[in-house]
């Protein structure tokens, strides 16, 4: 069975993210994409627009000194423009480390990612890590 095109797009996004391939990531998003980061920490909030979202990813990489890793575990598509992904996030920041399960809920428009809503296993742990 062939993978749904929306699932394949999300997989390509994870691969590009892990490789630091900003050009590919950029090509997968609408210009007005929004990434919603939960919690109450310096990276929380609504990052609006492709440049702001890519800036968020760049900042995460810088603040973790390149230790950030995301291992994709599962991708589910509904065939109506929504995809859910599940992953394990690992990173070190200063003297703290974080390993937790998380997920992203994507909305697709015109074959591109237009909205990313992030969920995390332990919001308090994530806040502590990024604060």
Secondary structure, DSSP 4 states (H G I P E B T S, - for coil): -PPPHHHHHHHHHHHHHHHT-HHHHHHTEEEEEEEEE-SSSTT-EEEESHHHHHHHHHHHHHHTTT--EEEEEEEEE-SSSEEEEEEEEEEEETTEEEEEEEEEEEEEETTEEEEEEEEES-HHHHHHHH-
